[in-house]
Amino acid sequence: MRTILALALSCALTPLAHSQPNERPRLRDLGVEVGIFRTGPGNAITDVRGVHVGQVTLKEGDNIRTGVTAILPHTGNLFQEKVPAAIFVGNGFGKLIGVTQVEELGQVETPILLTNTLSVWEVANGIVDYMIALPGNENVRSINPVVGETNDGGLNDIRGRHVKREHAITAIRSARGGPVEEGSVGAGTGTVAFGWKGGIGTSSRILPPRLGPFTVGVLVQTNYGGVLDIVGVPVGKELGRFSFSNQLEYSGDGSCMIVVATDAPLDRAQLRRLAKRATLALGRTGSAMSHGSGDYVVAFSTANEMRIRPNEERIRQVPRLSEDDLSPLFQAVVEATEEAIYNSLLKATAVTNAQGRQVEGLPVEQVKELLRKYGKMK
């Protein structure tokens, strides 16, 4: 019987929640910071009020290494209270379901789910099953599920399509605020990044009162390549593991899904501008967004005044942030995305498949040595 690990935690969000003994560290556990803005209390996407995350990890036998990650902009009926949203495509080699309606209408009406490439349609079916069963949706005849993916076929029996619609529903129903499990879990169970184990990572930033105060939270699913840099330290080059090197038969293809949440009152056009900036973090970490990479950003606002509800007035008077005040949010989303990527690598543990292929986690002690060598860590 398939083992399902529903990784949804409901405990209080604290800065120490991710640094328990004998666990792999997050970046800040090493005393290393990214950027200028402070993090939220849990340094996670769930620092944005109302955002919940649920995950299902599938590990069965020697060849099933996959899962689902669900991000809920709020816990109400999203079809009846849609949120403004936007999508930015860095490189479009991917299967992002729901993209055209989000682009056309500038809103999200379902939870956002991440999984593997060949399971997006089954996960979308699960979202539809969940949404049409909600009270108030009895007469709904159209649902636009949003499902992103990366290809975990190197470690997972992806052709078996083991993720089913019930796993998507479980991920949604188990979603909670508070700490978010990172690394080789959920949709990141079988992913690979920069030749090491990739996975799920998250981070957040809070703008100071004079600039907001607003919160930006990011969750990533890393499965891409390049030449890994960590806060400017050439880790991939120093350790001899990078795309196109003789030591690694590794082209750099792969994908990264980025989900951005903010409580700032942004409209669809502003959210697209915010989403665009998140891809700058891919470059900072060493990605060139290769030919075979599907790099997508989904951004949404949780601001209550921005929600789209039925039977609204014909002419809406919706307050939104001025364009001149967007720059701090742009800085925040780049910082949070960059740190989320590092966390996905640092927290990821080794995974082996049926063919005996093992992808190791990033070597933490060697990374520490390099951070010290380049003056980034004491």
N, C-alpha and C positions, 0 to 999 in steps of 0.2 A: 504494500500500500504506500502510495506516495506520501512522503513526509512534508507537511506544510508548516512552515514557521511564520506565523503572523507577527511581524515585527512592529507592533504599534505600542508605544510606551505612553503611560498617562501620568508618570511621576512629575514632580515639580521641575521646572527648567532652571538649572543652576550652572554656573561656569564650570563646576567640577564634574558634571554629569558624564563627560566624555573621557575622563582621565583616571579611571579606576586602575588599581594595581594589576600588573601583568598584561595590560592592554596595549596595543599599538597606539602611538600618540597621534594627536592632531597637531597641526603646525604650531599653535600657540602653546602647546604643552612643552615644546622645545624652546620657548622663550623668543620665538620669531614672530614678528608682526608684518602684516601687509598694509601699506597705505597709511592714511592720516586720520581716518574716522574710527571711532570706537565701535565695537561689536554690540549686538544685543545681548541680553542675559544668557542665552544659550548658544549664541553664534550660529544660528540656524534659520532656515526659512520660516519656521514656526514662530520666530520673534515678531513677525508681522501678525498683528492681532487677527484672530479668526482663521488663520491658515492651519490646516491639519495635514499630516502625512501618514499614510499607511503602506505597509509593505508585506508582500508574500514572497518567501524564498523557497524555490523548489530544488531540492537535492535528492536524487533517487539513484541508487545503484552507482555505476561508474560513469554514466554519460549524460545525466540530466543536471545541468548547472545553469539555472535561469530563474526568472521571477517577474514580479510586477511591483511598481512603485506608483502610488496614487497621491496626487496633490489636490487638496480641496481648497478653493479660494474662501469658502465659508461653509458652514455645516447645515445651512438651510436648503431649501429647494432651489437649486441653481437655475432650473428652467424658468421658475417664476421670479427669481431675483438674479438676473444675469449680471455679469461684471464686465466692465470695459477691458478689452484685451487687444493685443497685437502680436504678430509673428514676424520675425526677421530671419531670412535665410542667408547664412554665410556661404555654404556650399550645399547644393540641393540634391546630393546623391543619397536619398533617403525616402522613407515612407511615412510621412506625417499626415495622419488622417485628420480631416476637418479643417485643413488650412484655408481653403478657398472661402468658406463661409465666414471664418474669423476675419479674413482680409476684407471681405465685402461689407460685413456688418460691424466689425470692430467690437465683438463681444464673445464671451465664452459662456456656455449654458450647461456645461457638465463638468465633473471633475476631470483633471488632466492626468492621464496615465502614461507610464513609460514601460516598455517591455522589450522583447527581442524582435528582430526584423520580420520573421514569418508568423508572429503571433499577434500582430497589430489588429487584424480583422476579428479574431476571436475575442480579444480584449475589448474592441469596439462594441461587439455584440453584448458583452457583459455590461458595459456602461449603459447601453440602451435598455437592457432588461432591468437594471437598477433604477434608471430614471423613470421609465413608464410605470413602474410599480409604486412610485411615490404618491402620497395623497395630494390631490390637486392636479395631477397629470393624467387623469383618467381619459381625457379627450385629446391628448397630445398625439399628433400623427407624424411629427417630424422631430428628430433629435440629431444634433451635430456633435458626436463624440470627438474629443481631441485625444489622439494617441500618438506618442512619439516612440522612436526605437533606435537601438544600435544593434549591430550584428555580433552575437556572441557565439557564432558557429565554430570558432576555434577551440572552445572548451565545452560547448553544449551541443547535444544532439538536436540542433535547430530544426532539421527536417522532420523530426518527430512531432513538432508543434505541441509540446506538452503543456503549455500554458492554456488553460481553458477559461471560459467566461466566468465560472464560479470563483476562480482565483482573482479575477478583476473585481468581482463583487465583494469578496472577502477583504481585499486591499482597501476598498472604499469604506466599507463598514468598520474596519479596524482603525481607520485614521484617527489620530489624536494630535493634540498640541504637545509641546514639550520636546524632549530630546529626540533626535532623529538618528536612527542607526545608520552607520556609514560603512563604506568599504564593499566587501563581497557579499552584498545582500540585495534583496529585491531585484530590480531590473539590472543591477550591477553585479549579479552573482557570477556571470561568466564573461565579463568584459576584460579587455586588455588595453593598457594605455602606455605608450612609450616603451613597449617591450616588457613592462612589469604588469602586475595585476591592477586593473582599474576598478571602477565601481561607482557607488553613490557617495557624493560629498555635498556639504552644505556650509553656508556662512551667512552673516548678516552685517549690516552697518546701520547706525543710528546717527542722523544728522543733528548737530547741536541746535538748541532752541532758536538761535538767531537765523538759522538756515531752514528751519522746519517748525518743530522737530518732526521728521519723518523717518520711517524705517524702510530699508530695502533688504529683502532676503532672497537668497539664490539656492537652488538645488541643481546639481549636475549629475549626469550619467556619462562617465568618461570611457571612451573606447576608441581612442584616436592615437596618432603617432606624431613624430617629429623629433626634435632634439630637446630633451627635457631641461628646462631651467627652473630653478626654485629660488624665488626672490633675487634673480640675477645671477645665481650660481649655476655654472654649466654642468649640471649633474650628469646628464646623459653623455656628454662628451668626455668628462672625467672618468666615468665608469665604463666607457667604451660600448655603450648600448644606445644606438640611435638609428633613425631611418637611413637607409642606403649605405650603412657601414659594412665592412667585410665580415665583422663578427656577428652580424645579425641579419638574417635573410628577412628583411622587414621593410616594406615599401613606404610605410607611413600612412597607408589608407586606414580608414576607420571613421568613427562618428562621435559627436558630442551633442547631447541634448541638454539644454539649459532652460530652467524655468525660473522666472523672476517675479517676485511678488513685492508690492509696495502699498503702503497705506496713504501715500500722497494722492491727492485728487487729480489724476491725469486722465485725459481723454485718449482715444484710440491713436491719434497722430503722435501725441507725446509719448505714449507707451511704445510705439514703434521706434521712436528716437532712442528711448531708454534701452530697448532690446538690442538695437544696433550696437550700442557701446559695449554690451556684454561680450561680444566677439573679440574685442581688443584683448581681453584676458587670455583668449586662446593663443594669440601671438606672444603674449608675455610668458606663457608657459612653454613655448617652443613649437607650436603648431604653425604650419603654413597652409592649413585647410586644403589638404591634398585632393587630387582628382576624385578619389573614391570615398571622400568623407561627406557625411550628412551632418552638417552643423546648423542646428536650428535653435532659435530662442523664442520662447513663449512668455510674454509679459502681461501681467494683469494688475489692476488696482482693486484693493478691497475697500476703498473709501465708501462709506454708506451713501453719501449724497450722489455718487456716480453710478449706483446700481440702476439697472433697467428693469422696470416692473410693468406688468400688464395694466391696461386701462389708465395710462398716464395722460397728463394733459397733452394736447396736440402740439403745443409749443412749450418746450422744456427750458427752464432757466436753471442751468447746471453750472455751479461754480467750479473753476479748475485753476490749477496753478499757472502763474504767468510763465511765459516762455523764458524770460530772463532769469527765472529761479530754477531752471532745470539743471544747470551745470553741476551743482553739488550732488544731485542724484546720479548724474552720469559718472562722476568720480566714485560714488558709493557702489554702483553696480559693477564697475570694473574691479574694484578692490574685493568685493564679496565673491564675484565669480572666480577670480584668481585664487583666492584662499579656499573656496569650495573644491576646486580642482586638486589643490595640494592635499586637502583632507581626504579626498576620494582615494588618492594613491597611498598616503601614509597609513590609513586605516585598513586598507585591503589586505587580506590574507591569501596565502598561496592556494591555488585550486588545481586539481589534477583531473584529467578525463580518462575515458576507457582506453584510449590509445597510449596512455602513459605520458602524455604531454602535461608537464607541470609549468604553470606560470607563477613565478615567485612574487611575493610582495616586495615593494621597494625596500632595499636594504637600509634600515633606519640608522644603524651605527655608522655606516659609510657616509650616509647623507649628513649626519651630525659632524663627522670629520671635515667634510667639504664646507659645510656652513661655517665652521670655525676657521678653516683655512682662508676663506674669503671674507672673514670679519663680520659675518651675519649672526654669529652665535658665540657666546662666551664659553 
